Structure formats: C-alpha cells, structure tokens
Amino acid sequence: MSFNQSKKYLIVILGPTAVGKTVLAIDIAKEFDTEIISADSRQFFREMNIGTAKPNNEELKSVKHHFINSISVHDEYNAGIFEREALKTLETIYQKNGIAVMTGGSGLYINAVCNGFDELPHADKEIRAKIIEMYKLEGIEYLRDTLKKLDEEHYKKIDIKNPHRLIRAIEVCMVTGMKYSEMRVRDKGQGAKERKFAVIKIGLEMEREKLYERINLRVDEMMKQGLLDEVKNLFKYKHLNSLQTVGYKELFDFMEGKIDLNRAVELIKQNTRNFAKRQMTWFRKDKTIKWFDPREKTKIIQYVKDEF
C-alpha cells in the first residue's frame, strides 16, 4: 500500500449506537494491519459487558483493542485522562505502523484525542462528595440549576440528563472559579491543539427507522444474553456515576419495584433511541466527518486510501 510514510494517520469510525461501528473498525484495522483504540466510554468498565455491547471475544482476538475493560466502575475517569492515555497509546502504535484506528460513539472522548483539551483540574474528592450528596438529596434538578448559575453557556450544550457530566462540570467551576466552557476543548480551527497525526473521520449513518429497529433488536438480544443478571450483580454499586447509564438504571428501577420488567425493557429501548439521536446531533456539528452507509465497506476503504 502506498501512502505518505512521513505522516501518521488516525482513522476515526464514529456514529450512533448500534449502527455497526465495531464490525467496520475491525475490518479497517485488518485492512491496514493495525490496532484499535476504543472511544466508547462505557466499554472501558470491566464490570459492564452485556449492557455496553462490547466486541465479543472472537472480535477482540481478531484485532488488538485498547481501553476495553481497562478500568473498574469504582475508578475516577474522564475525557482529559483518556486524552493523555490515548495519545501515549498512539505513540506506541505508530512505532509499528503509521496508521491507527479509533472507534466509538462518545463524541467528547473522540474530540479530546483529535482536538485536545485545555488542562482541566483533577477531581477534588471533597467538593465532588458535597455535590453528590446534594444530588442524592435534591435530585438532578439541583445539578441542572447549579450548573446553569455557574456556567449558562455550557449548560446549554451539555447533556442535562447525564448526572456524571453535570457533576464534573460543576466541580471544575467550583475548583477553578472559572467557567467550564472557558476551559473545555476548543472548536477545531479556533485553537485546537496541534497533533502529530492526520485525522480521517468516517461517520456511519442509516435510515432512522432501520437504526431504531436495530436498537430494539439489540436490547432484546441483551436481555436474552443475561443483562438482568449482570445488573443484579452490580445493584449494590448503583450509586456510582459509571452506572448512571442506559440499560442499567432502568433495570435498577425494576429491582427496586418502581416499574415492571416489561416497562424497564421498553424504557431501555426508548432511552437508547434518544441517546442515538443525541449522538447524531453532536456529530452533525463536525463538518470534517465524511458520512457513509455502514454497508459501503469497499467504498469507505477506498476513501481512506485516497486521503493518504
């Protein structure tokens, strides 16, 4: 294969949940004989398997993956840490191959690697504990109201249904005395950090009805695979930020008798569809992404080669 040997390349496969990123990323990694960095923040956690749709054992063996099963649900982790660790991993990959693949649906984590973060402070355990305590007492509305007062600009952009991100943003504001939006990753072309590699972004999309059907079928398959048992084993840790996520919180509600099992499964499907919609809203803002149908593997590989 002929490409500019003096340059390094990062091929990013992104898109909404259930669109087919894992299969395509593996195919592309095989095509260029390289390794994959996972940028799916839920797949980092060792204890969360079925509900995060991790690659299966056969897929993990077929291509070397980084960051899957890399931390525990008890660990503190954020996009700033991921940026630093992913860049180190890329340096190692580039010593063997000038091409690397990154895939996932976590736009914030992808952006951190491609564009860079300003230096954010490490977690302040005392401040975080106070925020979490108030969250437990007053609910997510406390987090929303607090962030809106501290940083209205970031409040308008953040996923206000995600307590983990709300807590982190409030924490940064309280620790630094600055707005989180002032310290966050800058938009590409307006101060993005320089990288030693070229980024090729491949977005996967399909008709909404077909994607939603795939999501519904995947949730049914997760239940058959034993998602409920997985959640039962994690029930005592349900207060952790890492478990405040789709597929787990709904079944926690079932276990607490708040809803029946059928309703919990329907909510997982509904919330996953909503999550996919938010993912696409995020990615559509990035005009550097080239969009394809996931079935267009040959066309995608040719496009990547043309970009070298």
Secondary structure, DSSP 8 states (H G I E B T S, - for coil): ----TTS-EEEEEE-STTSSHHHHHHHHHHHTT--EEE--TTTTBTT--GGGT---HHHHHHS-EESTT-B-TTS---HHHHHHHHHHHHHHHHTT-SEEEEEES-HHHHHHHHH---------HHHHHHHHHHHHHH-HHHHHHHHHHH-HHHHHHS-TT-HHHHHHHHHHHHHHSS-HHHHS---TTSS----SSEEEEEEE---HHHHHHHHHHHHHHHHHHTHHHHHHHHGGGTTSGGG-STTTHHHHHHHTTSS-HHHHHHHHHHHHHHHHHHHHHHHHT-TT-EEE-TT-HHHHHHHHHHH-
